[in-house]
Amino acid sequence: MQLKNILNLAEKQKGFVYESANLSGRVVRIWCTDLYKGSYKSVFRPGMTVSEAVDRTGKQLVIHGMLILDGEFGMGFNIPDKFDRKFYDDIESANDLPGHMKLEELQVMHCEWWR
């Protein structure tokens, strides 16, 4: 149901919402940029800063270049490889990220994508 709603939004907001499918055509990931003005669970939105995301959650995990919040593996933010002329491709936790870093891409994906 949630996936269907997001796909309907994608129809209405072309250029802001993107999808990725596997070889059989099954959609496995949907992501939106900071041009999209919606939110996930009325809390998380593309374009929020690391500080905003951390302040709204109790637990953060960095895995495979993604910031996962409150153990919700079905949603995450891409961590930019480079920000303010510094590379962030090998970090251990959200505390290693600058608070003012803008999280421009929010992704909704299959909850076992990281395995």
N, C-alpha and C positions, 0 to 999 in steps of 0.2 A: 504494500500500500504506500509506504513512504517513498519507495523508488518510483512508483507511478506518478505521485505528486511532483516529484522533482523533474521527471521527464516532461510533464505538462508545463512546468515552469520553463523548461528548456525551449519548448516550442514558442513560448511567448517572448523570451528574452535571448534570441539568437545572438551569438557573439559574446555572451556573458557566461553561459553554461556549456560545458563540453562533456562528452562521454567517451569511454573507451570500452571496446568489446573484445572478447577472446575470439579464437579462430572459428568457433561455431556460431558466432554472432550474439552471444549472451553478453549483456552489459555488465561489466564487472567494476566499473568505477565512473563516478560522475564528479566533476569539479567545477567550481565557479571562481571567477576572479573578483577583485574588489569593485568592479563595475556593477556586479549584482548586488542589489540592496536588500535581499532577504537574509534570513538567519536560520541556523540549525538549533532546534529546541528553544527558540526565542532568546538564545544567549550568545552563540558563536556565529560570527559573520566574517566573510573575507574582508581584509583591510584592517582588522583590529591589530593592536600591538601585542607583543609578547607579554608585557606587563598586564594588559587588560585580560588576556587569556589566563595567565597565572593567577591573577586576583579573583577570578570567577570559578576557580577549580581548587580541589584539595590535593590532587595528584597529577603530576605530569611525567610523561615518558618520551624520550627521544629514541626513535628506532628507524633505521633505514631512511634517514633524511626527512622523517615526519615527526611532528609534535602531536602526541596522543594525549588527550585530556580525560581525567577521571576514569581511566580504564575503558573508554569507549573506542574500541578498535575499529568500529564502523565509520568513524569520522576522524579526520585529522587535518593538520595544516602542513603544507610543504614548507620546509625550512630553506630559505634561499642559500645557494652555495656560497655566494659572496654578498657582503653587505658592508657599506662604509669602508671599502677597500680591504676588508679582512675576509678570509675564507672560513666557512662554518661547516665543512664537510666531514669533520671528525670530532664531534662533541659528545659529551657524556650525559648532560642534563639540560633542562630548560634554564638553569642558573648560568650556564655558559653563554647564553644568548643575551644581547643587549635588550633592555626593556623597551626601547623605542623602535626596535625592529618591527616593521610592518609585515604581517602574515597575509600575503596577497591572494593565496589560493587555498580554499577550503575544499576538502575532498570527502565524498561519501562513497564507501567501498564495501566490498564483502568483508565481514569481520575477521576472516582468516587470511587476508592478503599477505600478511607479514611472514607466514610460515614457509 
